[in-house]
Amino acid sequence: MLKVIFFIALLGLTGCVAAPQQPIPLDESTLTSPGAENNLQVGIMMTELPAPDVLLPGANCLLCIGVAEANHSRMSKHVDALKPDDFSLVKSDLVSELKEKGVEVVVIDEILVAADLPKNKSEAPNMSNVDFSQYKELYGITHLLVIDIAYLGIERQYASYIPRGDPYAAIGGISYLVDLNDNSYKWYLQINFVKAANGEWDEPPTFPALTNAYHQVIEMAREAIVAEF
């Protein structure tokens, strides 16, 4: 229940922060300009993958949450056993794509915690609000490619006590390429994919159709990121 309350509180805070960064398409010259193969070193780094969860947006009172969670206790037990590990393969996918373009790639195993990094003082458009420059010398790179998945699992929309439809698999987050010389975004992608179950979804204890949709949204997100390069 605490996870659902936190999710609702987080949604409520979004109205108090600055407008989100808009998508930025990748300029091919960033990777393929003359001499790029000799001076471009891209580090690939991920934030910690979230544990798969059941999200019930719209169940927005304590009693509503209790009812909604009770209705999905078997599903929650199954989702808690799912793994997000397949998404990590996006790193090796990106290595292959970038090396084909002559880009030197450094795969960084360290988990990125942006909240622990200094703030970037620049408020210019398309600038990160985090200062990533320390990674330039630490890993010998000129750019940092970040993959940040915020949520992954099964979602079902509610109107107080009442489900508004069937549950579906969902994944969301962002991915971006930062120039470490000035913390400017050279590419920025919003990740948001959902997939309904193909067939009957309510089949405990393993919920095969929903589980298949879960693996499909992971693949959809991986493909979307790699396709940009």
Stockholm file with secondary structure:
# STOCKHOLM 1.0

chainA/1-229         MLKVIFFIALLGLTGCVAAPQQPIPLDESTLTSPGAENNLQVGIMMTELPAPDVLLPGANCLLCIGVAEANHSRMSKHVDALKPDDFSLVKSDLVSELKEKGVEVVVIDEILVAADLPKNKSEAPNMSNVDFSQYKELYGITHLLVIDIAYLGIERQYASYIPRGDPYAAIGGISYLVDLNDNSYKWYLQINFVKAANGEWDEPPTFPALTNAYHQVIEMAREAIVAEF
#=GR chainA/1-229 SS CHHHHHHHHHHHHGGGSCCCCCCBCCCHHHHHSTTHHHHCEEEEEEECCCCCEEECTTCCSHHHHHHHHHHTHHHHHHHHTCCCGGGGGHHHHHHHHHHHTTCEEEEEEEEECGGGSCBCCCCCTTBCSBCCTHHHHHHTCSEEEEEEEEEEEEECCEETTEECSCCEEEEEEEEEEEETTTTEEEEEEEEEEEEECSSCCCCTTTCHHHHHHHHHHHHHHHHHHHHTC
#=GC SS_cons         CHHHHHHHHHHHHGGGSCCCCCCBCCCHHHHHSTTHHHHCEEEEEEECCCCCEEECTTCCSHHHHHHHHHHTHHHHHHHHTCCCGGGGGHHHHHHHHHHHTTCEEEEEEEEECGGGSCBCCCCCTTBCSBCCTHHHHHHTCSEEEEEEEEEEEEECCEETTEECSCCEEEEEEEEEEEETTTTEEEEEEEEEEEEECSSCCCCTTTCHHHHHHHHHHHHHHHHHHHHTC
//
